[in-house]
Amino acid sequence: MQEQTNEQDNIITLEDLRPRQEKKRTFSEHLMPRLHPGILFDPNKCNGCGTCEMVCSLRNISKISPASASIKVLRDESRIKNFAIFCQHCRKPLCIEACPTRAIEKGEDGIVRINKLFCVACGLCTMACPEAAPLQDPITGEINKCDMCEGDPQCVKYCPSGALTFTKGKSFRWIKGLRWSVQTISFLFMVIVLIGTFCSLKAGALSLSCPTGVLQNIASSGTVVLVWVLSTFMILGLTLLAGRFFCGWICPFGFFLDLVDKITPKKIGLPSFLKSRMAKYGILAGAVGGSCAFGFQAFCPICPIGSICRSYGTTGTLNGANMGIVAALAGLEVTERRVWCRYFCPVGAILALFAKIGLIKIVIGANQCKKFSCVQCAEVCPMGIIDANKLREGVSPDIPMTECITCMRCIDRCPYGAAKIRFRWQKTVPGNIEL
């Protein structure tokens, strides 16, 4: 028995040869993410000549044989349309998870490679890939996949029409740095400098009022005060110009939720019966109706935005019930990102109504968009309004500006320039945005 045990201990398994290593992002990678190289394809420039297939096969097997290339051009002669299939080197490659022998690896340089030593040509990677990019050589039976020629793609170099271009990715996300700076300054200004209540802040001649608080004041007092109405124009006017910019860049509670999101564990999911984006309009109606019935601002005492603003100073409620509400709402971050902003915030409900008729919109679907495999915009969106499934189907999703907080994470994250801000009246055809 002991001899059999020793023999089993000496057996070398696949786990010993190909141990799966957990990837952990360092703090520096959060601040300065690694470059994500890629090849961009413009179907409007492709003439279907097949030069890319020839030079690729020449590199793979030292002779011209398009069937052995790692790139394949699909030609529709009736519509005069061409489309190139090649590996997109996804951030989270599905082919790696599907490979039973772990022959596929993603290197530190962002390039996804096949180790032919372990590849058994089962074809599961091709079935898992949204673009079926790992191509099986009909002659040799081997799986060929683009490795970007180790950073110097020959197909890009020799493409006569310029349909293929190489990008090393973004080295610095300036929008992210700017947003965090604005959020930090806004938080310190509203919480520490302007001690009091967010329902009404005043700095010299500048007066700023929460639109939800003003509605509750009008409902509770039965009086419309012009000063109250005018003091809301700054936020509402900003919403008309830039969408729910306040929610994504200025709101102190939104900034607090973004910080909490950085330290929360893996999301456990919010119950489906709570996932209604119409709920915030119901809470808004309840707040106004309650104020009318009780004669005071019904929602303001428990408003997380006001509670944050009132939390500092000798008269603050740092240890009071208000901050308990803030902590409870922040705890919802373990289910989804910005749950309060998505489903329950009455302030966001008012801003959403104005954003619906605002001047701008965000569109995703430029020619450079790797809809099938990238979906970075959907992953980074804190409001969960970008449909990753539509992207994988090759469809440009519509972005509802009523739910978009104009944080511009999608624009900042997209390495291919496919996410853009447009004026609402601009007619944009998904997939044919001029860059």
C-alpha positions, 0 to 999 in steps of 0.5 A: 500500500505504501509503495502504491502511494509513493508511485502516485506521488511521483506521477507528474500531472498536467497541473504540475506542468501547467499550473494556473497562476492567479493574476493580482493587480498591483496598486501601480497597475490600478494607477497606470494600467499596462498597455493593451496592444491590438490590431485595428481593422477598418472594413471601409478600407479593405479591398479583399486583396488577401495580402495579409493572408499571404504574408501571415502564412509566409511567416507561419509555414515559410510559404504562401498558403492563405489557408495556413494564415492566422488571419482570414478575410471573409468576402461578400462580392455581392455587397462589395464588403470584406471583413477580417477575422483575427485574434483580438487579444482580449483582456479576458480571453475566453479561449484560455478558459476553454483550452483543456490543456492550458496551451493558451497563455496571455503574456505580460505584453498583452499578447495571447499565444498558443504553446504548440507543445501542449496544443492538441488541436481540439478546436475548443478555443475556436468554439469559445472565441466570439470571432472564431479567431483561432483558425485550424489549418486544413492541411496540417490540422494545427491551430493557428492564432495571431501573435501580432508577430511579437509586436511587429505585425506583418499584415499591418506593415504590408496592407496596401489599403491601410485597412489594418493598423497597430496600436500599443494601447493607451498609456495614460487615462487622463479622464480618470485622473481628472475625474478623481481630482474633481470628485476629491475637490468637490467632496472637500468643498461640500463636506468641509468648507461648506459645513451644513446641509446640501439642500442649500449651500451658499458661498458668497453670492453663489447659491446652490440648492438640491432640486429634490429638496426644493420640490419638497420645500414647495410641497411642504410649504405650498409656496413657490419661492423664486430664489429656491427655483433659481438656485437649482438652475446651476445643477439642472443647467449643467445636466442639460449641457452635460447629462448627469455630470453631477452624479459622476463628477461632483456628488459627494455620496457618489464619490464615497461609493466609488471609494467603497467599490475599490475595497468591496469583495466580489459582488453577490448580486442584487435580488431581481425584484429590487432591480427596477430603474423606475424605483427612484421615480417612485421614491421621488414621488413619495418624498414630494407626497410625504412632504406635502402630507407632513409639512416638512421635507420628508426625505432630506433627513435620511438623504445620503448626500445631505448626511455626508455633507452634514457629517463634518464639524462640531454639529456633525452627525458622524456618529448619528443615525444619518451616517448609519444610513450612509453605511447601510447604503454603501454596503449595497456595493457588495451586490452591484456598483452604485446600487443607490444611483442605479435604482433608488436616488430621487435626486438622480431621478430629477436629473435623469428627466433633464438628461433625457432632453440634454444636448449630448449623448454617448455612442459606442460603435465606431469602425475600430470597435472590437464589439465581439471580444473587447467589451471593456466599456461594459465592464467598466460602466458603473451604472451597468447600462452597456449591454455586453451581449449586444457587443458580442453579437456585433450590435452597437448598444444604445446608451440611455442618457437618463441612466448615464452619469457621464463619468466617461469611463467607457471613453477613457477605457476604450483603447480603440476610440470607439466610444465617443460623445456626440451632440444629440442632433448628430445622426450617427450610424453605429459602426460608421462613426468618422474618427 
